[in-house]
């Protein structure tokens, strides 16, 4: 039997971003063979995304400010000296922020974009679109406007766009972070199909258990250093690796939070919304959110959770029905008054960054309101990155910066849209503590998340959205133990 071809090799590779105090990667040595599925895991800021950017050639061809030592090879040739255009013909990367890769007015346009750029025939393009749309269960989205997709739907489309190009190597950065259970199963099946056909896959993901069932081998990064390279099963057998990987402890019973009683701070009455006449997103939803509570919106990808949250935040106006926050109509408030009432942490945090440094971004809105920040960068483990660019942070660090900048203004209601994206166990635990601290100060917290364990740890009330309709609403211990409800949604409970 012939030895598989070596696709990537890193020799004593180190990289440090400009305006940072320490390297993102330190003296990394490893290789990846053709046909392998390799996972990269570790705590937030450990160098995972940097590693993918080095493999894809984004560093140093597009991100050029930084200190590069050692070498990264693709099929024996230096990635530094290869043409980025030649490299991109063979290697595709899907970023965590899928919206940056959805080119085109509708999904079919987005799927066809890359293939049109390499001059495939219309017949071949249509064949590939149909095939990959079927495999990723997005056929029903093909005519949909890309701006109307949910976060999970955008992630599926971005993965499909990359796969339609039939690359030899696919790099996935937090590919399942915004996907419901069905989407995660689809991605695992795709990985298996690609591996069986001899393609090479490199995946970064904070869900260690999912990754361990999906890949052949894992690389564990800790503070930029490679501390383990081997079978994923060993992670569960060694406490030091489990800690470095941010592995969740699923043993023991779930400790649900007790329901919170009080008067409503948010009132929704018969809310409906449609982006166009033919595509209703929300249908006659009525619910209240209790002041000082932590409440969760759950449901499948595309069920309307983010749209409902944006209506609460005053970012969009409902097609029908009434919404009140602190007795006021949010979409009628001036911007300063709206910020005082509600803060919104978006699913893709980089979309809300406007300043050049972390410290400026953190204090931006608080400065406009002429008030000192209610929290500090240290509260979010970002004090060492104060002078760094927000875009040089890891995905997990960007998420924490977005949360910190919103919480800094001390709004009465804070909405977290998929706040655990790219976050490891330790990050999630800190986020739960942050939510409880906010509640102690009288802040109401609304969470949108597919992470049911996180919701069980944080939320006191749960509202279930199913294809735009309110399917169930009640205390977290009651809703989160209704197995028939979640099986119906295609979101089986993990306990």
Rosetta blueprint (number, residue, H / E / L):
1 X L
2 X L
3 X L
4 X L
5 X L
6 X E
7 X E
8 X E
9 X E
10 X E
11 X E
12 X E
13 X E
14 X E
15 X E
16 X E
17 X E
18 X L
19 X L
20 X L
21 X L
22 X L
23 X L
24 X L
25 X E
26 X E
27 X E
28 X E
29 X E
30 X E
31 X E
32 X E
33 X E
34 X L
35 X L
36 X L
37 X E
38 X E
39 X E
40 X E
41 X E
42 X E
43 X L
44 X L
45 X L
46 X L
47 X L
48 X H
49 X H
50 X H
51 X H
52 X H
53 X H
54 X H
55 X H
56 X H
57 X L
58 X H
59 X H
60 X H
61 X H
62 X L
63 X L
64 X L
65 X L
66 X E
67 X E
68 X E
69 X E
70 X E
71 X E
72 X E
73 X E
74 X E
75 X L
76 X L
77 X E
78 X E
79 X L
80 X L
81 X L
82 X L
83 X L
84 X H
85 X H
86 X H
87 X H
88 X H
89 X H
90 X H
91 X E
92 X E
93 X E
94 X E
95 X L
96 X L
97 X L
98 X H
99 X H
100 X H
101 X H
102 X L
103 X L
104 X L
105 X L
106 X E
107 X H
108 X H
109 X H
110 X H
111 X H
112 X H
113 X H
114 X H
115 X H
116 X H
117 X H
118 X L
119 X L
120 X L
121 X L
122 X H
123 X H
124 X H
125 X H
126 X H
127 X H
128 X H
129 X H
130 X H
131 X H
132 X H
133 X H
134 X H
135 X H
136 X L
137 X L
138 X L
139 X H
140 X H
141 X H
142 X L
143 X L
144 X L
145 X E
146 X H
147 X H
148 X H
149 X L
150 X L
151 X H
152 X H
153 X H
154 X H
155 X H
156 X H
157 X H
158 X H
159 X H
160 X H
161 X H
162 X H
163 X H
164 X H
165 X L
166 X L
167 X L
168 X L
169 X E
170 X E
171 X E
172 X E
173 X E
174 X L
175 X L
176 X L
177 X L
178 X L
179 X L
180 X L
181 X H
182 X H
183 X H
184 X H
185 X H
186 X H
187 X H
188 X H
189 X H
190 X H
191 X H
192 X H
193 X H
194 X H
195 X H
196 X H
197 X L
198 X L
199 X L
200 X E
201 X E
202 X E
203 X E
204 X E
205 X L
206 X L
207 X L
208 X H
209 X H
210 X H
211 X H
212 X H
213 X L
214 X L
215 X L
216 X L
217 X E
218 X E
219 X E
220 X E
221 X E
222 X E
223 X L
224 X L
225 X E
226 X E
227 X E
228 X E
229 X E
230 X E
231 X L
232 X H
233 X H
234 X H
235 X H
236 X H
237 X L
238 X L
239 X H
240 X H
241 X H
242 X H
243 X H
244 X H
245 X H
246 X L
247 X L
248 X L
249 X L
250 X L
251 X L
252 X L
253 X L
254 X L
255 X L
256 X L
257 X L
258 X L
259 X L
260 X L
261 X L
262 X L
263 X L
264 X E
265 X E
266 X E
267 X E
268 X E
269 X E
270 X E
271 X E
272 X E
273 X E
274 X E
275 X E
276 X E
277 X L
278 X L
279 X E
280 X E
281 X E
282 X E
283 X E
284 X E
285 X E
286 X E
287 X E
288 X E
289 X E
290 X E
291 X L
292 X L
293 X L
294 X E
295 X E
296 X E
297 X E
298 X E
299 X L
300 X L
301 X L
302 X L
303 X L
304 X L
305 X H
306 X H
307 X H
308 X H
309 X H
310 X H
311 X H
312 X H
313 X L
314 X L
315 X L
316 X L
317 X L
318 X L
319 X L
320 X E
321 X E
322 X E
323 X E
324 X E
325 X E
326 X L
327 X L
328 X E
329 X L
330 X H
331 X H
332 X H
333 X L
334 X L
335 X H
336 X H
337 X H
338 X H
339 X H
340 X H
341 X H
342 X E
343 X E
344 X E
345 X E
346 X L
347 X L
348 X L
349 X H
350 X H
351 X H
352 X H
353 X L
354 X L
355 X L
356 X L
357 X L
358 X H
359 X H
360 X H
361 X H
362 X H
363 X H
364 X H
365 X H
366 X H
367 X H
368 X H
369 X L
370 X L
371 X L
372 X L
373 X L
374 X L
375 X L
376 X L
377 X H
378 X H
379 X H
380 X H
381 X L
382 X L
383 X H
384 X H
385 X H
386 X L
387 X L
388 X L
389 X L
390 X H
391 X H
392 X H
393 X L
394 X L
395 X H
396 X H
397 X H
398 X H
399 X H
400 X H
401 X H
402 X H
403 X H
404 X H
405 X H
406 X H
407 X H
408 X L
409 X L
410 X L
411 X L
412 X L
413 X E
414 X E
415 X E
416 X E
417 X E
418 X L
419 X L
420 X L
421 X L
422 X L
423 X L
424 X L
425 X H
426 X H
427 X H
428 X H
429 X H
430 X H
431 X H
432 X H
433 X H
434 X H
435 X H
436 X H
437 X H
438 X H
439 X H
440 X H
441 X L
442 X L
443 X L
444 X E
445 X E
446 X E
447 X E
448 X E
449 X L
450 X L
451 X L
452 X H
453 X H
454 X H
455 X H
456 X H
457 X H
458 X H
459 X L
460 X L
461 X E
462 X E
463 X E
464 X E
465 X E
466 X E
467 X L
468 X L
469 X E
470 X E
471 X E
472 X E
473 X E
474 X E
475 X E
476 X H
477 X H
478 X H
479 X H
480 X L
481 X L
482 X L
483 X H
484 X H
485 X H
486 X H
487 X H
488 X H
489 X H
490 X L
491 X L
492 X L
493 X L
494 X L
495 X L
